[in-house]
Amino acid sequence: MKLKGRIAVAFTVVLVFPLLLISIAVYTIVHVRFDVPGQPLIFDQNTISEIANPVEYVNRRTRGTYNEVSLCMRNTPERLTDKEYLDGIEQRLSVYKSSIVVAMNGKVTYNGNEEIFEKAKVILGRTAAITDSADNGIYFGDKGILVKKMTRSVSYGTVASVFILTDLDDFVSNLKKSLVSFAVCVVLIMLLTAGILAIWLYGAILRPINYLRHSTEKMRQGSLDTPITPVYHDEIGDLCTDLDKMREYMKDLLADKNRHERDTRDLIVNMSHDLKTPLTSIRGYSEGLLEGIAKTPEKQDKYVRTIYTKARDMTDLIDELSTYAKIDTNTIPYNFRLINIYDYLEETITELRTDMEIQNMDLVFFPYADRSIDVIADPEQLRRVINNIISNSIKYRDPTKKGIISIRTLDADDSVRIEMIDNGLGIESKSLSHVFERFYRADESRNSRIGGSGLGLAIVKKIIDESGGRIWAESEPGVGTTMVFTLRKSFIRSGMIRNLDPAFMLESSENDQKKTKIRRRRV
């Protein structure tokens, strides 16, 4: 249940529950205190007001007897001297702590209850002498006695007075006890209502909040591995879900930070080693020239060429690092345009073929895809992709045989699949999933003859991801390696447009699992 629903229920309970219990308590107290045997109290809208007014209460309970005696005085006054008849009336009145007294010409002829009569002597002394029927009424005595008087001339020279006496001490005592019981019940009902609501609200609100506080405290202490599970499916549950997402996000940020710090340390170590090796060579050969060790022109030429080669390697290493830094921070400019993949690869391979022959390697092209297919790509960055892959193949070529690199294009629904296959040393399966990571090299020794910064394939992956494609590697040690990447097709004929504004959302790579948006560039 949502919190707003719980608040509505709590509001209803606060209003209805106490009123219901108080009504039940009042009903029970009144019946326990004021019911008489054989004559249960009729509970209606006037009952409470009558109980609060003793005169009204007694008048209502003895009204029937009063009317009967009044009728007897009018029609059969002789029955006022019939003791058996008066005893019957007395028996009925006794259940109300009442009694009947009959006086003839001011002299008492019947007294039903001596105890009540003794308490009523004072007020009877004032009323018994009154024989005028006009003085009929209700009188309240000093000792808690209520008197209902009827006076009538029943025969010539005879005036009968009938008094119905009611002892109010028990009634007043019951009324006081009822008020105390009512007050106690109200207090208990309010405490019960507050307790029930407190327990309910604690389970619904305070317990989840305490759970959240405990979870946030663990997060503050750096523990981000414990999931925050919602206790209830309400607003606090939604907050738990959002907080858990924030925990996951913070965990990813922390992992990225740690990975970045680790990569930075690796970068410092790797670059210092990779720069130290050519610098050592440059220093050594320079000292050889300065000290005159290279005396012959041939040796001097060799020393100078070595210095030049090592300086060029350093320049290439720094250029690769700069390029990767720009790509990693999304600051490298992309110039996306429509290009015909067949024409582009044909031209690029023609330019590279001469250099490949110098390296004793063949470069062949198999255009299996439709030659009219256009793709969306940055020509300059795509050339960097091809050069880096070829450079990697050259580094890891098998020196025992002639190197061959085959480039194939295949149609793959809404993209073009490009395969670059070499017959080099191949990559071990344990290293295959890491080849696109920055600074990773299958050969852990930094002193290998192969060299390299470990950034080439990381740059390739970044460019392909930013272009909306995918890249992966397939390899078999001793047989060769296949680098496969895809480029998105364009279904717009290049002759129909002048400018292209490609903006599309790309799914994340397998490593970072984040969404990247290609920046818009007008060409």
N, C-alpha and C positions, 0 to 999 in steps of 0.2 A: 504494500500500500504506500502511496506517495505521502510525503510529509503533510501536504495540504489536506489530504484525506484524514490523516491521523489527527491533525489539529481540529478539523471539523468534528470528528468523533469525540475528541476530548472535550470540546465545547458542549456538545450534546450531552455527554455524560455528566459534566458539571451541572448542567441545568436540570436534566431529567432524573438522574439517579438519586440525588439527595431528596428531591421533591417526592419521588415515589416511596423511598424508605421512610421519610418523615410522615407521609400520609399513612403508611402501614403502622408506624409506631404510634401515631395519635389514635388511630382506630383501635389498636390493641390496648393501649393504656386506658382509654375511655371505657371500653368494655370490661376490662379487668377491674377497674376501680368503681364503676357506677352501675354495672349490671346487678340485678337482683334475681334470686332463684325463681325460676318459672316465668319471669317477665323480662326477657332480654331488652336491652336498650335499642330503640329504633333510631338508627344513625341517619340523620338528614342534615339539610343545610342550617337548621336552627339549633342543632344539638350543642355545638360548641358555645354559641352565645347563651344558651339556657344554662349550661354547666357553669359558665362564668358568672351567671346571676342566680344565686341559690333560690331566690323567691320564685323566679320563673320555673326553675327545675322542679321544686317541690309542688308548685301549683299544677304543673303539667302531670306529675306522677299521681297526685291525689285528686285530680279534677273529676275523675269518674265517681269516686266515693262521695266527694262533695256534692255533686249533682244528684246522686242517689238520695243522700240525706235531705237535701233541700226539697226534693220531690216528696219524700216521706213526711216532712214537716207540713207540706201543703195538703197532702191527700190523706195520709194515715198517721197523724201525729201520735196516736195511741201507741205506735210501735216504738216510740222513743222511751217508753217505760218497759219494753220487752228486753230483758237482759240477754236472752239467747240471740236475739237479732243484733243487739249492740255488740255482743261477743264476736259474732261473725264479721262485723265491720272492723272491730279491733284487730282481729286476726289478719285481715287483708292489709290494714294500715301498718302493722308491725314490721312488714318487710321493708318499709321505707323509713324505719325509725320514727314512726308517727303513732299517734293515739287519739282516741275520741273521748271527749268530756261532754256530758249533758247536764244542763242546769235548768231547773224550773223555778221561775220567779226569783232568780238570783241564787238559788241553793243547788249545789252540786248533787245530782242524783245518780250519776254513773261516772266512774273514773277507770279507764282501761289500763293505764300504766302509771303506777305510783311514782316511779323514778322521774319520768317526764313531767308528771303533774307537779311534783315538788319543785322542779326547776322552773315551772311556769306559774307558780303561785303569785309572783309579783305582778306579772302582766295580767293574769286572770283577775286579780284583785281590782285592776283598773277597768277591766272590760266586763266582768260578770255583773256589775251593778247597772250596766247600761242595758236597758231593756228595749230601747227604741230600735226597731228593725232598720232604720236608716243608717245606723252605725255599723251595719254589716261590713266586713272587710278583712284585710290581712294586717297583722301586727307583728312586730319583731321585738323580741324580749332581750333583756340584758345578758342572759346566760345562754344565748345561742338557740333560743326557742322561737319557732315561727308559728304564729297562731292565725288560723282562718276561722272567723266567727260568722255564725248565722243566727239571727234572732227573729222570732216570729210569734205572734199571738195565736196559740193553738186552740184556745177555747175562751169562754167568757171569764175574764179575771186571771187567766193563766198565760204567762209568756215563757216560751221555751227558748233556750239558748244552747246551741251546739258549737263546740270548739274542736277543731282538728289541730292537734299539737304535733309539731315535727321538731325533733332534736337535730340541729344542724352541725353539731360537733363532729360527727363522723363524716358528714359531707365535706365540711371545710378541711378536715384532716386528709380525706381522699383527694380533695382538690389540690392541696399543697404537695402531697406526694406525687400527684399526677404532673404538676408543674416541674418538680425536681426530676422525675423520670423523663419528661419530655426534653428538659434541658440536657440531661445526660445522653439521651438518644441522639439529639442534634449534634452534640460534640462528637460522639462516637461515629455517627454517619459521616460527618465532615472529615474526620480522621481516616475513616475507611475509604472514602472517595479520594482523598488526597494520596493515601498509600497506594491504592490501585493505579491511579494516574501516574504516580511517581515511578512505580515499578514498570508500568507500560512504556512511559516516555524514556526511562533509562534504557530499556531494551531497544527502543526504536531510535533514539537520538544519541544519548550519552555514550552508550557502549560503542556504536560505530565511530563516534567522534574520538573516544579514547583510543580506539584501534587505529584511527588515522594519525593521531598524535604519536602513537608508538611507532607507526610506520615512517612518519616524517623524521622522527628522532633517529631511527636507524639510517635513513637516507642522509641525515646531517652528519652522522658518524662515518659515512662513506660506504655503507652496505647497500648496494643497489641490486643484489641478486634475488632478494625475497620479493615475490609478486604481491601486489596489494589486491586482495580479492574482496569484492563487495559483500557486505554482510546482508543487506537487503536491497531489493531492486526499487530504490526510491531516489530522491535527489542526492542523498548522501552516497548511495550506491553509484550514482552517475559520477559524483565527485571522486570516489575511489577509482573508478575506471579511468577518469581523466588523469588522476594522479599517477596511476600505474603506467599510463602512456608517457607521462612526463618522466617517470622513473626509467622506462625503457629508452627514452630519448637521451636522458642524462647519462645512462649507461653507455649508449652508443657514442655520445660525445666524449665521455671519458676514455672509452676504448680508442676512439679516433685520436684523442690527444696523446694517449700512451703510444699508439702506433706511430703517430707523427714524431714524438720525441725519440722513439726507437729508430725510426727511419733517419731522423736528423743525426743521431749518433752514428748510425751505419754510414750515412753520407760522409760525415767528417772522417771516419776511419777509412772508408773506401777511397774517398777522393784524396785523402792525404797519402795513402799508399800508391794510388794510381798516378798522382802527381810527383811523388817522391822518386818513382822508378825512372821516368824520363828525365827529371831534373838531375838525378844522380849521373845518368849517362851524359847529359849535356855538360855538366860540371867536369866530369872526368875527361871527356874529349876536348873540352875547352882548355883544361889544364895541360893536356897533352900537346895542344897547339902552342900554348904560351911557353911551355918549357922546352919546346923544340924536339919532342919525342917523334912527331911526324916530320921527318926530314925530307922525305921524297915527295914530289908533287902528287904521286898516286895516293900515298898515305894521307896527305893533307886533304886531298879531294874526298877520300873516304870519311875522314873525321868530320868535314864540313857537311857532307850529305847525311851522316848519322845525326849530327846536331839539328839539321833542318827537319829530318824525319821525326825526331823526338819532339821538337817544338810544334810540328804540325799535329802530332798525336795529342799533345796538351791542348792545342787550340780546338781540335775536334771534341775532346772531352768536355771542355768548358762550354762549347757551343751546345752540345747535347744537354748538359745540365741546365743551361739558360732556357733552351727550348722546352724542356720538361717543366721547369718552374712556371713558364708562361701558360703552358697547357693545363697544368695542375691548378692554377689559380684563375683559369678562364679569362686570361688577359690576352691570349693570342688572337689576332683578328682572323676570322674565317670569311672566305669569299665564295659562298656557295653559288653554283651555277649548274646549268644543264650541260652535260658533256656526253658525247657519244663514246661509250666505253671501248668499243672496238678501235676506233680511230686513235683514242687517247693511248691505249696500251700498245698499239702498233707503233706509234711515234716514240713512246718512251722506251720500248724494247730496242728499237733501231738505234737510239742514242746510247743505250747501255751496252749493246752487243760488242762494240769495239773494246771497251774497257774489260768486258768479261773475257774476251779472247786473250788479252794480255795476262789475265789471271789464270789462263789455261782452263777456262770453263765455257761451256756452251749455254746459251739462253734461247729457248724455243717457246713458241706461242701456239696454243691450240684454241681458237675461238669457236667453241661449241655452241655458245649462245647466239641468238639472232644479232646480226651485225648492225641493225638499226636501233638497238636499245639505247635509250638515254638514261643516265643516272644523275642524282643530285649529289654533288661533291665539290670540294675545294681542290682545284687542280694542283696547286702548289703543295698542299698538305698530303694529297693522295700520292704525289711523287715521293714525298718523304716516307710514306708508308712502304712503298715498293722498294726504295733504296735501302731502308733499314732492314727489311726482311732479306733482301739480297745480300747486304753486308753481313748479316748474321749467318747466312748460309755459307758465305765465303770463309768466315772465321772458323766455322765448324765443318769444313769440308774434310773428306777422307783423303789424306795425302797419297794413298796407294793407288788411286784411280782418278781418271779425268772427271772433273766436276760437271754436273748437268743440272740446270734449273729449268723446270717446265712451268709455264703459266697457262692456266686453263680458265675459260669463262663458261659458266653454265647458267641456264635459266632456272630461277627458283621463285615462281609465282610473282610476288610483288617486289622482288629484289633480284639482283644479279650476284651469283656466287663466283668468287675468284679464288682459285687454288694455285699456290706457289709451292712446287714440289722439288726437293733437292735429293741428291743421293749421298748426303754427307754422313757424319758419324751417328746421327740420331740422338734422341733424348731418352733417358731412363724414365720409366713410368712414374716413379716417385717425384721426379722433377717436373713432369709435364704440366701439372696444375699450377706451377709457380712461375713459369717462364715469363708471364706478363707482369709480374710484380717488379716494382722498381728496385734496382740494385741487386736483383737476384741473378746469380750465375750458377749453372750446374756444377762447374768446377769451383770448389770452395777455395782452392789455392789461388791467391792473388798474384802468384808468381808464374802462372802458366804462360805458355807462349801465345795463347789466344788473345788475352787481354780483353779490353772493352770495359765500358762503364756500367753495364747492367741496366741502362736506361733505354736502349733502342727499342725493345719490344714493348716496354711500358708506354713509350711515346706512341707507338703504333696503335696500341689498344685505346689510348685516350682519343686519338684522332678518329678511329673507326666508331667509337661510342658517340662522340660528338656529331658524327655524320649520320647517326641513326642506324648504324649497322651492328653486326656482331663479328667477333673474331675468336677463333680457337685453334688449337694445334693438335695434330695427330702425328705420331712418330713411332718408329721401331728402331732400336739400337742396331747399328751396323748396316741398316738399309737406307734410312733417310728420314726426312721430316717434311710434313705437309702443313703449311700455314693457310688457313681458310678464313676468308672474311667476306662479308656481304655488303652491298651498297643498294640503297633504295632506288627503285625505278622511278622515272618520271613518265606520266601518261599524257604529258603535254608536248606537242610537237614543237621542237626548238625553233622552227621557222615562224611560229605564230606569236612569239613573245619577244620582247626586247629586254625586259627586266624581270628578275625573279626575287621574290621576297619569301623564302621558305621559313616558316615558323611552325614547328611541330614538337609535340612532347615525345620524349624518348624514354623507354623503359630503362631501368637501372642495369648496370652490369652485375655479373655474378659476385663481384667482390664487395662493392659498397652498397648495393641494393637501394640506391637512391634515384629519384627522378631528376633528370637534367633537361633543361630547356635550351635548345639551340638559339643563340642570339641571332636576331634578324640583321641581315646585311643586304643592302641594295646594290646591285651591280649593273 
